[in-house]
Amino acid sequence: MLPSTSNYLLKNGRVPASILEMQSIAPSASTVATTGTENNFCAVDVEIAAGTIAQILPSGTEHFFPIADIPVVDLQGGLIWPCFVDMHAHLDKGHIWERSPNPDGTFASAIDTARADAEKNWNAEDVYRRMEFGLKCSYAHGTKAIRTHIDSAGEQGTVSLGVFEALQAEWGDRLILQAVSLVSLDYFLTPAGEKLADRIAEIGGNLGGVAYINPDLDKQLDRVFALAKERNLNLDFHTDENDDPESTTLREVAKTAIRHEFSGQIICGHCCSLAVQPPELVTETLALVKAANIGIVSLPMCNLYLQDRQSGRTPRWRGVTLLHELKAAGIPVAVASDNCRDPFYGFGDHDVLEVFNMAVRIAHLDRPWEDWPRAVTKTPADLMGLPNLGKIAVGLPADLILFKARNFSELLSRSQRDRTVLRQGIEIDTTLPDYRELDDLLGI
């Protein structure tokens, strides 16, 4: 239990070196970068004053603090992380599994099942309550910012984007919420698509959609980029969420960005087929993605669940994109939660630590660990235009997560439900919402 005050010292903590702003540490801390273990943690003491990170010093140098007699919390080597950033979610679909489960676990069935559920159930109250349930989970687990894709075609888009706007305002003091339109790209060739672009601009969102290989893809992409440039919007696409080596929409998005000299931020999610393409095509695609300044977000849990699924057959691949190769090419790479308890992924709890935990296992983000903690903190924050999130630095709000775990092995071997989440230095209630809150919606 932390002091009720927002002025105290966190003693003997460990911070992943890659998300600690070294230049903000006191000059006496010149050795902090090499302090710690093979897991690249820095052993530090952190002073919190009025809810802000006031000083960061190497552990054991409390005497440098000018403030005397403040409460001291000894973390005994426990980890300190910044709050998480979840840059690819589908909050409007979440938590419908109990009333609309995926009958065979395939991608095609997920699309059909979610569409049927939306047509029958997705009024404003239903969408609002399920989305807010997801926000409650995210907040309790220690997330600070979420980007969610919203099914945006037709009347459903009007309803769901209205719900998003209401929740964005109501939760503005707790969570930073960003919206992305989700439609097939041919929608933007219609008058309704232009109206959607205007609506996304109104709410300060991001223009996006699902790219499929088709004869009109160039025309569709040109139109989306033109709409985005006219409204000064960033772009966020679903690309190549399949195991077809002929699916090259990521490559086409990159070529279009270069052709349009697009200066905004572009994100491409999934990019699964990249992992089953020949090396020469991969090399060409990575060069184009780098030149186009595209960031990549992988969704390891959902992709593992859906990809290469056939009845009675063990899957042959993990469904994730080429995270290591993308990162080695200098392309920003993040991982995020994607779907939660819906036909696309029947599990999950909006916990970004679980996402990181699973990503480490699925994509071998260890041995060495390098700076992979950035994939759920600093990198998505930067890609979302939130430069003060996802890192620990003097002068930033003390929005932190404290773990009893002292290293990656301890962190990723237990659930960490006993974590402490701080907002502006004050410990929040991390009680998760009860699933029974949604029983009447789900017919339970």
C-alpha positions, 0 to 999 in steps of 0.5 A: 500500500502506497502513501495517500499523499502524492509526494514520496520516494520509490526506493530500490526499483528497476526500470527497463533501460529502453523506456527510461529517459537517461538524460533526465537522470541526475548527473550523479547517475552516470553509472545507472545505464549499466546497473542491474542485470542481463535483462537491461534494467536500471536500478533507480530511486524515483521521487514523486512530488505533486503527482509528477516524477521529480527526480530519478537517481541510482538506487542508494543515493537518496541523500541527493534529494533536497526534500527531507522526511518524505515517505519512502516505499522500498520496492525491493528490486521490483519493476517500474514500468510506464503505463501501457499504450494499446494501439490496436483494439476493437472495443465495439466488437468486444465481449459478444462471445457468449451470445455469438461464438465463432462456430469453427474458429476461422476468420471467415466465420468470425466476419460472418458471426460478428456481422450478424451480431451487429445487425441484431444487437448493436444499438447505442446502449449495447455498444456503449456498455460493452465498450465501457466494460473494455475501458474499465478492464484496460484502466485497471490493468494499467493502460493509459492510451487506446486506439480502437478501430470502429466498424463505420459503414452506414447507420452502424457507423453513425451509432458506434462513432457517436458512442465512441465520442461520448466515451472519449469525453467521459473517460478523458481524465483517465484514458486517451482514446483514439478512433480509426474508421473500419470499412473495406476500402471500396467504401471510400469510392462512394459519397458515403465514404467522403462523409465518413472522412468528414466525420472522422475529422470531426472527432479527431480520428484516423482514417482507415480500413481493410485493404484487400487485393482486388483490381481496384486497389490502386484506385481505392488507395489513391482515394483514401490518401487523397481524403486523408491529405485534404483533411490532414488525417493520419492513416491506419490500415488492416493489411494482409491478415491472411497466409496467402503469399500473393497478398501484398497490400502492405507493399501497395500501401507503401507504394501509394504513400511514396507516390502521394508524398504523404507526410502524415503517420501511417500504421499497418496492422497484422501484415501476416502474409509477409511471413510466408512470402519469398525473401526477395519480395520481403526485402523489397517490401521492407525497403518500401515500408521504411521509405514510406515511414510506415509503422507496423503493429502486430496482433500476436494473440488474435493472429495465433488464434485465427491464422492457419486454422483448419478443422482437425489439423494442427496449425503449421505457423504462428500467424505473426508478421516478421517482427525481428526483420522489420525492427532490424530494418529500422521500421517501428514495430509495436504489438497490441491487443486487437480483439477481446472475447468476440468471434475473432478472438475468444479470450483476452482481458484488455491487459497489455502485459498479457499481450507482451507476455504472449508476444515474447513467447510467440515471436521469441522477443527474448534472448536477447531482450534488447528494447522489446518493452518499447513495443507496448510503451514508447513505440506505440505512443510515438506512433500515436502522436503521444510523445510523453507517454510510454516512458519514464522521465523527470517532469512527466506525470507519475503514471506508472505500474509497479510490479513485485517481479524483479526481472522478466522471468518473474514478470512473465511467469505469473499473472501479476494481478497484484500490480500497483497502478499509479495515476499522477502518483496516486494508487488507483483501484485495480478491481476488474469489472464483473462479467455479470455486468453484461449478463442482460446484454448477452442473454445469460 
